[in-house]
Amino acid sequence: MQEAPQRRGEEQDHTGEITWRCNVCGFIFKGEHPPKGCPRCGSPSPEFIPDEKRGWLTYDGSLFDVLLINGSTHRAHNTSYMVDLAERELESRGVSYRRFNLSEYSIDHCWCCYSIKAEYCTYPCRNSQDDMPAFHQMLASAKAVIVASPINWNNMSARLKDFLDRTTCMQNLFHLDKPGLTDGKVVGILISGHEDGAVKTALDIYLIFEQMGYILAPFGIAFRTHGSAYKSSTDAEFFRNDRKIRDDVRGVVSNVVELMQLDLESRLKGRLMPVSE
């Protein structure tokens, strides 16, 4: 199930035109349908969403198994394709999940309270004026997380980095001698990119989850790059025609689900000794 941001009415004028916003660069367009492409950043039509006011994301407490995160700036490009494949596998296995495209949500930079004093970095996070508190609650509730990221300069996307920086308040519970909320949960990682940096990106992401007590599923990382010999404009077609990416994503999702269903989180409760930075 893909979650849509909680909006408070659609910006539509008396002519029936809708105000569309490019989710990548913020370009505004008015019309019955979004433009075929963004004239500012070149993003295709699926990156446009109705420009609507909304409140902060909330979590209603309904239980689900897997939190599926698309960490790309683009909500409908190559990384999103990997997340689409993950969705199909979860649906085919009857596993409950919630999908979020981070580019559709407001996540502030971490305030770095810990750098002032460890006790200032608390859970719930002191910054409650964005969408991250709801994500904190879902991280604590879901049995597993599958994270997808593009490769940006041999690293994860800036959006995903902000998201993971904001989990410091959950990791810091161990330093405050409080019960953890994520130890024993399962994580899987999906990486897409034009060329180098896939393994480094995946391991950088995993290290953060490891510090929160997550367990990487066996064979729990899938990555695919096209190659510097090709134009990046051909990447989308390559990914969508590539059997290996389909097989690898299906494998990671399957392995996450298999480990999750062993319920190690419950079986290890109270038995793990936190060792984190």
C-alpha positions as CSV (number, residue, x, y, z in Angstrom):
1,M,0.0,0.0,0.0
2,Q,1.5,3.3,-1.1
3,E,0.8,6.1,1.3
4,A,-0.2,9.5,0.0
5,P,0.6,12.6,1.9
6,Q,-2.4,13.7,4.0
7,R,-3.7,16.7,2.1
8,R,-6.3,19.3,3.0
9,G,-8.1,19.9,-0.3
10,E,-7.0,20.3,-3.9
11,E,-5.9,23.6,-5.4
12,Q,-8.4,23.8,-8.3
13,D,-9.7,27.1,-9.7
14,H,-13.1,27.9,-11.2
15,T,-11.9,26.9,-14.7
16,G,-11.3,23.3,-13.6
17,E,-7.5,23.7,-13.9
18,I,-5.4,22.0,-11.3
19,T,-2.2,23.5,-9.9
20,W,0.5,20.9,-10.3
21,R,3.9,21.0,-8.6
22,C,7.0,19.2,-9.8
23,N,8.0,17.1,-6.8
24,V,11.7,17.5,-7.8
25,C,12.3,21.2,-8.3
26,G,9.0,22.8,-7.3
27,F,8.0,24.2,-10.7
28,I,4.3,25.1,-10.7
29,F,2.1,24.3,-13.7
30,K,-1.7,24.9,-14.1
31,G,-3.8,22.7,-16.3
32,E,-6.3,19.8,-16.3
33,H,-3.3,17.4,-16.6
34,P,0.4,17.8,-15.6
35,P,2.8,18.7,-18.4
36,K,4.6,16.0,-20.3
37,G,7.9,17.1,-18.7
38,C,9.2,19.7,-16.3
39,P,10.6,22.7,-18.2
40,R,12.9,23.5,-15.3
41,C,14.5,20.2,-14.3
42,G,13.5,17.8,-17.1
43,S,11.7,15.4,-14.9
44,P,8.9,13.4,-16.6
45,S,5.2,13.9,-16.0
46,P,4.8,11.3,-13.1
47,E,7.0,13.6,-10.9
48,F,4.1,16.1,-10.8
49,I,1.6,16.1,-8.0
50,P,-1.3,18.4,-7.2
51,D,0.0,21.4,-5.2
52,E,-2.1,21.0,-2.1
53,K,-1.8,22.1,1.5
54,R,-1.5,19.3,4.0
55,G,-0.9,18.7,7.7
56,W,2.0,16.7,9.1
57,L,2.0,13.0,8.5
58,T,0.5,10.9,11.3
59,Y,0.5,7.2,12.1
60,D,-2.7,5.7,13.2
61,G,-1.1,2.8,15.0
62,S,-2.5,0.1,12.6
63,L,0.0,-2.8,12.6
64,F,1.8,-3.7,9.4
65,D,4.9,-5.8,8.6
66,V,7.2,-3.9,6.3
67,L,8.1,-0.2,6.0
68,L,9.1,0.4,2.4
69,I,11.1,3.6,1.8
70,N,12.0,5.1,-1.6
71,G,14.8,7.5,-0.7
72,S,15.2,9.0,-4.1
73,T,14.5,12.6,-5.0
74,H,12.4,11.2,-7.9
75,R,9.2,9.4,-7.0
76,A,8.8,7.7,-10.3
77,H,12.3,7.0,-11.7
78,N,14.8,4.1,-11.5
79,T,14.9,3.7,-7.7
80,S,11.2,3.9,-7.6
81,Y,11.1,1.0,-10.2
82,M,13.0,-1.1,-7.7
83,V,10.5,-0.2,-5.0
84,D,7.6,-1.1,-7.4
85,L,9.2,-4.5,-7.8
86,A,9.5,-4.9,-4.1
87,E,5.8,-3.9,-3.7
88,R,4.7,-6.6,-6.2
89,E,6.7,-9.3,-4.3
90,L,5.2,-8.2,-0.9
91,E,1.7,-8.3,-2.4
92,S,2.3,-11.7,-4.0
93,R,3.3,-13.1,-0.6
94,G,0.4,-11.5,1.2
95,V,2.7,-9.3,3.4
96,S,1.3,-6.1,4.8
97,Y,3.4,-3.0,4.1
98,R,3.3,0.7,3.7
99,R,5.3,2.5,1.0
100,F,6.6,6.1,1.2
101,N,8.4,8.2,-1.3
102,L,10.5,10.5,0.9
103,S,10.4,13.3,-1.7
104,E,6.7,13.8,-1.0
105,Y,7.3,14.5,2.7
106,S,8.9,17.2,4.9
107,I,11.9,16.0,6.8
108,D,14.1,18.6,8.4
109,H,17.8,18.3,8.9
110,C,18.8,16.7,12.3
111,W,19.2,19.4,15.0
112,C,22.3,17.5,16.3
113,C,21.1,17.8,19.9
114,Y,23.4,14.9,20.8
115,S,26.5,17.1,20.0
116,I,25.4,19.5,22.7
117,K,24.6,16.9,25.3
118,A,23.6,13.3,25.0
119,E,20.6,13.7,27.2
120,Y,19.2,16.3,24.8
121,C,18.8,13.7,22.1
122,T,15.6,12.1,23.3
123,Y,12.8,10.0,21.9
124,P,10.3,11.3,20.8
125,C,12.4,13.7,18.8
126,R,12.4,17.3,20.0
127,N,11.6,18.4,16.5
128,S,7.9,17.5,16.1
129,Q,7.2,20.1,13.4
130,D,7.7,17.9,10.3
131,D,6.7,14.4,9.1
132,M,9.5,12.5,10.8
133,P,7.8,11.7,14.2
134,A,5.3,9.6,12.3
135,F,8.1,7.7,10.6
136,H,9.8,7.2,14.0
137,Q,6.5,5.5,15.2
138,M,6.3,3.3,12.1
139,L,10.0,2.3,12.4
140,A,9.2,1.2,16.0
141,S,6.1,-0.6,14.9
142,A,7.1,-2.4,11.6
143,K,8.8,-5.7,11.8
144,A,11.1,-4.9,8.9
145,V,12.3,-2.1,6.7
146,I,13.3,-2.2,3.0
147,V,15.2,0.9,1.9
148,A,15.9,2.0,-1.6
149,S,18.4,4.7,-2.7
150,P,20.0,6.0,-5.8
151,I,23.8,6.5,-5.8
152,N,24.6,10.2,-5.4
153,W,28.4,10.8,-5.5
154,N,29.2,7.3,-4.2
155,N,26.7,7.7,-1.4
156,M,23.0,7.6,-0.5
157,S,20.6,10.4,-1.5
158,A,20.6,13.6,0.6
159,R,16.9,12.9,1.4
160,L,17.6,9.5,2.7
161,K,20.6,10.8,4.7
162,D,18.3,13.4,6.4
163,F,15.8,10.6,7.1
164,L,18.5,8.4,8.7
165,D,20.1,11.2,10.6
166,R,16.8,11.8,12.2
167,T,16.8,8.2,13.6
168,T,19.6,9.3,16.0
169,C,17.0,9.8,18.8
170,M,16.1,6.1,18.5
171,Q,19.7,4.9,18.4
172,N,20.5,7.1,21.4
173,L,18.0,5.3,23.6
174,F,20.8,2.7,24.2
175,H,23.2,5.4,25.5
176,L,20.5,6.7,27.8
177,D,20.0,3.2,29.3
178,K,16.5,3.0,28.0
179,P,14.9,0.1,26.1
180,G,15.5,0.1,22.4
181,L,12.7,0.2,19.9
182,T,14.3,-1.4,16.9
183,D,16.7,-4.1,18.1
184,G,16.1,-7.4,16.4
185,K,14.1,-6.0,13.4
186,V,15.1,-6.9,9.8
187,V,16.4,-4.6,7.1
188,G,16.9,-5.1,3.3
189,I,18.6,-2.6,1.0
190,L,18.1,-1.8,-2.7
191,I,20.5,0.4,-4.7
192,S,20.2,1.8,-8.2
193,G,22.7,4.0,-10.1
194,H,24.3,5.0,-13.3
195,E,27.8,3.8,-12.5
196,D,30.1,3.3,-9.4
197,G,29.4,3.3,-5.7
198,A,26.6,0.7,-5.2
199,V,28.4,-1.4,-2.5
200,K,29.6,1.6,-0.6
201,T,26.2,3.2,-0.6
202,A,24.5,0.0,0.6
203,L,27.0,-0.5,3.4
204,D,26.7,3.2,4.5
205,I,23.0,2.7,4.8
206,Y,23.3,-0.6,6.6
207,L,25.8,0.7,9.2
208,I,23.2,3.2,10.4
209,F,20.6,0.4,10.8
210,E,23.1,-1.9,12.4
211,Q,23.7,0.8,15.1
212,M,20.0,0.6,15.9
213,G,20.0,-3.2,16.3
214,Y,18.6,-4.2,12.9
215,I,19.6,-7.5,11.3
216,L,20.5,-7.5,7.7
217,A,18.6,-10.3,5.9
218,P,20.8,-13.0,4.3
219,F,21.6,-11.9,0.8
220,G,19.7,-8.7,1.8
221,I,21.4,-6.2,-0.5
222,A,20.5,-5.8,-4.2
223,F,22.1,-3.3,-6.5
224,R,22.2,-2.6,-10.2
225,T,24.1,0.0,-12.3
226,H,24.1,0.6,-16.0
227,G,27.7,1.8,-16.6
228,S,29.6,5.0,-17.5
229,A,29.9,3.8,-21.1
230,Y,26.2,4.6,-21.6
231,K,24.2,7.8,-21.4
232,S,22.2,8.2,-18.2
233,S,19.1,8.9,-20.4
234,T,19.2,5.2,-21.3
235,D,19.2,3.9,-17.7
236,A,15.5,3.8,-17.3
237,E,15.0,1.5,-20.3
238,F,17.9,-0.6,-19.2
239,F,16.5,-1.2,-15.7
240,R,13.0,-2.0,-17.0
241,N,14.3,-4.5,-19.4
242,D,16.8,-6.1,-17.1
243,R,15.8,-9.5,-15.7
244,K,18.6,-9.5,-13.1
245,I,17.2,-6.5,-11.3
246,R,13.8,-8.2,-11.1
247,D,15.3,-11.4,-9.8
248,D,17.5,-9.7,-7.3
249,V,14.8,-7.4,-5.9
250,R,12.5,-10.4,-5.5
251,G,15.3,-12.3,-3.8
252,V,16.0,-9.5,-1.3
253,V,12.3,-9.1,-0.5
254,S,11.8,-12.8,-0.1
255,N,14.8,-13.1,2.2
256,V,13.6,-10.2,4.4
257,V,10.2,-11.8,4.7
258,E,11.6,-15.2,5.6
259,L,13.8,-13.8,8.3
260,M,11.0,-11.5,9.6
261,Q,8.7,-14.5,9.9
262,L,11.2,-16.2,12.3
263,D,10.2,-13.4,14.7
264,L,13.7,-12.9,16.0
265,E,12.7,-9.5,17.4
266,S,10.5,-11.2,20.0
267,R,12.9,-14.2,20.5
268,L,15.9,-11.9,21.2
269,K,14.0,-9.4,23.3
270,G,16.0,-8.7,26.5
271,R,18.9,-10.9,25.3
272,L,20.9,-8.5,23.1
273,M,23.7,-6.3,24.5
274,P,23.7,-3.0,22.6
275,V,27.1,-2.1,21.2
276,S,26.9,1.1,19.3
277,E,28.8,4.3,18.6
